[in-house]
Amino acid sequence: MTHSHVAGSIHADVASRAPGWLAVPEDVNALMPRLWSANVSKSESGVLQVAGVDVARIAAEVGTPAYVLDEDDLRARARDFASAFAGWDVYYAGKSFLCTAVARWVAEEGLGVDVCTGGELAVALRAGVPGERIGLHGNNKSEAELLAGLEAGVGRIIVDSFDEIARLGRICSDRGQSARVMVRVTTGVEAHTHEYIATAHEDQKFGFSIAGGAAAEALLACHDHPQLELAGIHSHIGSQIFDAEGFQVAARRTLRLHAEFARTTGIELAELDLGGGFGIAYTSADTPSTPQELAAALHEIVTSECAALGVAVPHLSIEPGRAISGPSTFALYRVGTVKTVQLDGNAARLYVAVDGGMSDNIRTALYAAEYSATLASRRSSAPPALSRVVGKHCEGGDILVRDEFLPADIVPGDLVAVPAAGAYSRSMASNYNHVPRPPVVSVRRGEITTLIRRETIDDLIALDVG
């Protein structure tokens, strides 16, 4: 049955046009806590607040769009992983989001930092992260990047090809220096995630195949090189992973390789990195595990597999990925235009255009990622309307939030906030359409601190030397 209300054709039965996981909210103003950082709430007037600061003040002081980071939340997530995985090495994923302050914070909370380019390495070093607590990843590291890693004394270089083993070995020989390495392997396990971020199936660019024999050959090549110190095996099955099932198969195959190497050489490798890529909640459909649940499951998997193979449990490390940076930040936008677009039948959708877009979050367009949103600047008494939050770019695919219920009376000038924007939003941001990238600000105890300033048109023009 169709019921008319102030939204006009955007009526109650429009829920049938929404994806199955998206329910019509009882209160369109309410927040779902697991989507937001710990210190985010709404006031009685419906204004979004973080750590004692409301978004109206943030918008007034730093403008929109902006990434707003809850410092205490990010630190707490880092501590939770360090505590849950006590005795393991826990590495923060620099690629998810990296700036000097965040690198310093996670190091202060006991984590190492994974980097995969010379630029990320430079930021980690600028933050004072000790070289021995940095891991250098990447499938095509340049000689300059390998040299920078050696000069920084990084604790491990994760080698990814025979070309890299030869390249690194030659650089070390020329310098009379050794490098501590791990060999990245592909286990043939596909994570239940998007094809582009599932990284352990065979037909992709990362690592050495266990099934094809390349992994065993790479381990021996590193072991036999006088300038390479082989620490162990590195495995990574993907990103946005919610359960331990894939890790169980990957650990079994990786530890069989570990045991095979021990039988061949008489040496049990000292370390094993199981990767990570733990999932976070972007929408109501996502149910991430806690660090404690993940730690218990992975510990059980490794100990049982090692016992079955008759090998000692190696020193373990883990890479939580977006699970630290992602939930700690929301993106703040201002609405510019609102359109009602008729769908089939009597239904319609609100297209809510904001002052950002795919240049500050490419994941929806790139991965078909799903996000949520809330009206952040006021409380509304209007009914929920099926909405799509879109950007300002000259692309039909410039979508930030594909499906969400927002108040039917949303208008230009309103503020909209998108949770879980801390991972891969600013780090993958671009200047498409010559739009300057937004700032990153942290909030703690009522204070706003700029971590990365807003780019300006002058910044863009300064790079144009033609």
Secondary structure, 3 states (H helix, E strand, C coil): CCCCCCCCCCCHHHHHHCCCCCCCCCCCCCCCHHHCCCCEEECCCCEEEECCEEHHHHHHHHCCCEEEEEHHHHHHHHHHHHHHCCCCEEEEECCCCCCHHHHHHHHHCCCEEEECCHHHHHHHHHCCCCHHHEEECCCCCCHHHHHHHHHHCCCEEEECCHHHHHHHHHHHHHHCCCEEEEEEEECCCCCCCCHHHCCCCCCCCCCEECCCCHHHHHHHHHHHCCCEEEEEEEECCCCCECCCHHHHHHHHHHHHHHHHHHHHHCCCCCEEEEEECECCCCCCCCCCCCHHHHHHHHHHHHHHHHHHHCCCCCEEEEECCHHHHHHHEEEEEEEEEEEEEECCCCCEEEEEEECCCCCCCCHHHHHCCCCCCEECECCCCCCEEEEEEECCCCCCCCEEEEEEEEECCCCCCCEEEECCCCCCCCCCCCCHHHCCCCCEEEEECCEEEEEECCCCHHHHHHCCCC
